[in-house]
């Protein structure tokens, strides 16, 4: 079929360049597809930040154009079996998904705690320009997040769950774990190195350096989920669960005030929260062992 597997025999470096070009083209095309009509209709002086519904639409198109479509085109051109290449040929069983859900709940306090310490990062004076740029990126991302979460009602909540939780979870995993991780697997057989390089790039891509470490750790866990299960839908579900927890906690006024849920822990509650996070993290490690056994059993039964 047309162009199927045309780059399958190329080197990892060549395939990586193809993937980067697809991401660049997809990002530009998806942005122009939505932003251009907006400015044509409202004028060049219009402010996108005044239109939260349009920003959600832009986020949706951007996720599809920047992450999903490049991953699909890449898999089509770099493999004779695109479904197997992306590990999307079958859906995981309910038991594995429930274990994944439990693991994300158990991991969440530890991730929040690490994020709390990451936000205390303070660079030396000689790196002040870099720190100012990082702070500007963080502030811009925070403004977009607050805009997307603005508004009340079930419709707004559902829209945010679709854009921030579902679309982001699916599209980002297709690109980073489905495509990029496979490129690095071709470069080196060391799966730990592959997973952590992909996780670092995953976190870097977001340009939110005061949340870099927790996002990198999440990316690594998603990578291990794919390695254990050989099924992309498992890390997709984990990513979706993580984002859903975040959306729900930031959308409900009562939850916003609960620092144990938001992770914005004050000094008096830091010690008990740390104890809870450590205990749940230990349970998370046991849960990971169960996930690996369940995934191995599933893989063995499917052969």
N, C-alpha and C positions, 0 to 999 in steps of 0.2 A: 504494500500500500504506500501511498504518497509520503515520502521522507521518513517512513518508519524505520528506526534503527540506523539511520544514515551516519550517525556519529558514535555508534555502539562500540566500535573498535578503536576509537581515539583515546589518547592518554587522559589521565585525570586532570592535568593542567588545562588541556584543550577543552574538556567538558566543563571545567569550572569557568573558563572564559565565556563559553556559550551561555551558561546559566546566568552569569553576571550581566551579559548583554540583554538577555531576555527580561531580567528583573528591571534593568534600566529602561528599556523600551516600554515594558508594561506599566511601570510607575508613571512615566511621562504621558503615555496614551490615556490611562485611566483618569489622571488629573485633568487633562485637557477636556476629556469627554464630559465632565461635570462642571468644572470651573468656568470654562469658556462660555457656555450658555448662560451661566449666572451673571457674568459681567456684561454680556451682551444685553441681557434683560434689565439689570439693575444699574448698569453703568460702572465705569472703572473705579469710581470713588466708593463703591459699596463695600461694606465690611462683612466678611463671611462670619465673623464671630457673633454677629447679631442674628444669625439664622441657625439655631441648633438642629432643626430638622434637616436642613441642607448639609450641615456638617456631618450628620450621621450618614447621609447618603454618600457624601464624599469618602468617608471612612470605609463604607461598604465597598464602593467601587475601587478604592485604592487597595483594599485588602485582596480583592479578587484579581485586579490587574497586576499588583506588585508581587503577590505571593502565589496564588492558586494557578493562574493561567501559565506563568513561566514554568512552574513545577510540572504541569501537565504536558506542555510542549516539550520541555526538556526530557521527560520520561519517554515521550513518543519518539523523539529523534535519537535518544541515546540508549535505547533498549529495544530489542525485538519483542519483549514481553512487558509492556508498560505497567500493567497491574501488578505483576510480580516485582518489578523494579521499585514501585512505590509501596509495596506491601499492603495493597488495598483489595486483594482478591477475595477475601472472606471477612465476615464480621466476627468479632470475639463473642464468647459465650457470656451470659448474664453474670455468672459467678465471678469471672475475671473482672468485669466492669464494676461490680459491687466492691470487690477488693480494692480496685483502683480508686473508687470514690472514697472508701474508708481511709486509704493511704493519704489522700490529699487533705482530708479533714485532720488527720493526725499530724501531718507535716506543717500545716498552716501556722500554728503558733511559733514554731522554730523559724520559719521563713520571716514572719513578722518581726521577731526578735532580732534576727540578723539584719533585716532592713532598717530597724531602729538604729543599730550601731553604724550601718553604712551611711546613714544620713548625717552622722556626726563627723564625716570626713572633712579634714581641713588641710589643704595643701600648703607647702612652704610659700613664703612671700615671692620667691623667684618664679613661681608658677602662677602668679596672680592672674595674668591674662587668660591662661587655660582654665583656671577656676571660675573666672567671671563668665567665660563662654559656657562652661558646664552648668553654672547656675542659671544662665539665660535659657539654655535648652530645657532644663528642669522646670523652670517657670512657664515656658511656652507649653510644655506637655501637660502641666498641671492646669493651665487655662483651658486647653482643649478638653481635658477630662471633665472639668467642672461644667463646661458648656454642654457636653454630651449628657451629663447626668442631671442637667437642669430640667425643671418641669416636674409635674406630678401626674399621678394617675397610672392606670394599668397599661394604657397604650404606650406611654413613654417608657415604662419599665420593660415592656415586651420588646420595644424597639431597641433599647439598650442591650437587652439580653441577646438579641439577634446580631447586633453589630459588634458589641464589645466582647461578648462571651462566645457565641456560636461562630460567627464569621471569622473572628480573629483566631479562635482555637483551631478551626479547620484549615484556614488558608496558611497560617504561619507554620503549622506542622507539616503541611504538604511541601512547603519550600525547604524548611530547615531540616526536619528529620527525614522527610520523604525523598527529597532531591539532594540537598547539600551533604547530608550525612552519608548518602550512598556514594557521592563523588570521593569523599575522604576515605571511605572503605576501599575504594579502588587504589588509593594512594598508599595506604598502610594497613596491615592486618591487625594492628593493635586497636581493638575496639574501644578501650578506655581513652586512648589518645583521640580517636575519631569523635567520640561522644563529647569530650571536654572542649576540643577545638570548635565543634559545632555550637556548643553551649555558649562559649565566649563570643562567637560571632553573633549568635542569637541575641545576647544581651547588649552587645555593642550597637547593633542595628537600631535599637530603640532610642539611642542617644539620651538615656536617662541614667546618668552615672551615679546619682545618689540612691539608685535602686539597682545598681549593676550586679552586686554580689548575689542578692536573693534571686534575681531573674536568671543569672547564670546557673545557680544551683537548681532552679526549677527546670531550666533547659537541659541540664545534665540528667535529671531524673526522667524527663520525657524521653531522652535518648536511650537510657537504660531500659525503659518500658518497651521501646521499640526493639531493642536488642534481645530482650528476654522473650517477647511475644512474637516477634517477626510480623507484627500487625500494626499498621499505622493508626488504626482506629482506636487503639488503646491509649497512646499519648494524646491523641486528639480529644478523647473523652476526659483525660486528666487535665489538659489545658482548659477545656470548656468548664470543668468543675471549678478550677482555680479562679477563672475569670467571673464565673457566676457568683461565687462567694464574695468576690470583690464588689461586683455590681450591686448585689443585694445589701451588703453592709454599708455601702455609700449612698444607697437610695432611700433607706428607711431612717427617719429622724431619730427614732429610739435607738437603733443600732449604731448610728453615727456617734452617739454620746457614750457608747460602751467601748472603753479603750481596750478591753480584752478581746473584742471582736475586730476593731479597726487596726489594732496593733500600735496605736499612738499611746504607749504606756508611759504614765507619769512616774516620777522617782519613787513615791511611796509604794507603788504596786509593782515595781520592777523585779524585786526578789521573788514574790509569789508567782508572778507570770513566768519567770525564768524556770522555776521549779516545775511548773505545769508543762512548759515547752520541752524541757528535758525528758520528763516522764513520757509525754506523748511521742517524742522523737524515738525513744527506745521502742515503744509499741509500733511505731512506723517501720523501724528496721525489721521487726518480726513480721510485719505485714508484707514487707518487700520479699522476704524469704518465701512466704506463702504464695505471693504473686508469681515468683519464679517457678515454684513447683507446679502451680496451676497452669502456667503458660507452657512449661515443658510437657506436661501431661497432654495438653491440647494439641501441641505440635506432634507428639508421638502418635496420638490417636488419628491424626489427619493424614498420616503417611500410609 
